[in-house]
Amino acid sequence: MPMHYFLEQDLLALEESIKDAERRVKESIKEIGESCREGAETFHDNFGYEEGTRNANMWSARLRELHDIMAGAVLFTPEKSGDTVAIGRIVTITDADSGETMTLQIGSYMTIAPRKKDVESISYTSPMAIVLLGAKVNDIKTGGVGGKKRRFKIIEIK
């Protein structure tokens, strides 16, 4: 089973997402039941039944997906300090070609929980994070991001 690293806030948010999906599955099943009480035509021309079935199937699939992710979830506690880009670090970079500066947090397998204002969180599995991981201040890292070869200069690591 693959391991998926999570920062604490995202692991807690994953647990909440599972509870929400469970609630939505129950609501969908309830909707199906209520639609069956309204008329004998439960399978044909019964919008409530059809909509409830679609929702139940969609949320059940999402719930299975979240449970699979949770089964491989590992709590990752980042080191308090360090000089390399790693999971949990906030890094400021400049696109070497466009000059655009951005601040990112290298986040969990799934970045779910809200973050600080002006700091975008990206999964450590994203193409940009893969390019940046292991870099130090003033390094220039090159890699494929968004279908293009891009270069980034590391300005600051927190």
N, C-alpha and C positions, 0 to 999 in steps of 0.2 A: 504494500500500500504506500503510495507516495506521501511524503511529509509536506505539510504546508505551514510555513512559519507565520505567526501572527503576533503583532504587538498587542498588549493587553486590551487597549480600547477597542481594537478591531475584533478580538476574540469575544469580548462581551457583546459587541454589536452583532456578531454572527449568531450568538445564542438568542438574541432578541429577534433576529431575522427568522430563525427557526420557529420561535414561538408565534411570530406573525403569520408565517406560512401555515402552521398548524391551525391557527384560528381561521384563516381564509378557507382552508379545506373544509373545516366544520361548517362554516357559513354556506359554502357552496352545496354541501350535502343537504343542509337544512333547506336551501332554496329548491333543490330537486324534490325533496319531500313535500314542500308546500305546493309546488306546481302540480304534483300528482293528486293532491286533495281537491284542487280547483276543477278538475275535469277528468273524464275517462280517457281522453286522448293524451296519454303520457308520452307517446313516442312520435306522434305525428302532429304537426302544426301546434306545438306547445313551446312557445318561445322560452318560458321560464325553465322548463325542463332541459331544453337544448343549451341554454345559456349556463345553467347550473352545472350541467355535465361538462361543458367546455372549461368552465372555471375550475371545477374539481380536478379535471385531468391536468390542467396547466399548473395549478398550485401543488398538486401531488407530485408532479415531475420536479418542480422547484424544490419541494421539501426533500425529496430523495437526493437531489444534487447537493443541497446544503448539509444533509446528514453525511453524505460521502466526504465532503470537504471537512466537516467537523471530525470525522473518524481519523483523518490524517493531520489534524491541527496540532501544532506544537507551539506553546507559548515561548516567544522570543523576547528576552530582556536585553536591550542594547547596552553596551558599555557606556558608562557616564561620559567618558571622553575618548578621543581618538583622532588620528590625523588622516584616516582614509574614509572614503565613501562606503557606507555599509547600511544594512537595514536599521531603520530608526533614526538615521542621521538626516539633518537638514542641510542641504547643499545649495549654494548659489553658483550658478553657471552663466557663462556668456556663450551664445552661439557665435562661433568664430567667423562665420560667413555673413550673418545678418546683423551682428552686434547686439541682438536682443538678449537681455539679462532676465533670468528667472530663478525663483527660489522654489525648491522641491524637497519634499520629504520622501526618502526611500521607505516605503511602507510595507505592509503585510502582503500576503498572498492575495487577499481581497482587502481593499481599502474601503471600509464601510463607515467608520465613525467620523464625525465632523472634525475638521482640523482648524488650526489657527488661520485667521484671515490672512490673505496674501501668500499662503503657503499651500501649493498644490501637492497632494499626496499621490504617488504613483506606486504601483505594485513592483516588488523586486523582480517580478517575472516579465515586466514590460520591456520592450526593446531599448528605451532610453535608459532605464535603470541598469540593464545588462551592460550597456556601454560605459556607464559611470562607476559601477561597483569596483572598488579597489583603488580608485584614483586618489591622488593627493592634491593639495592646493598647488596651483600653477601648472598642473598636468593638462595636456590637451589630448582628449580622447576622441577617437573617430569610430563611427559605426552607422549601421543602417537604422534610421528612425523615420517612420512615415513614408517608407518607400524611397527614401533618398539617403545618400551618404552625407552624414553631417559631422561637424567637428565642434566640440564643446571645450571651453577652457574652464577649469575649476577655480572659482574665485574664493569661496569660503566654505568651510565644513563646520557644522555645530553638532 
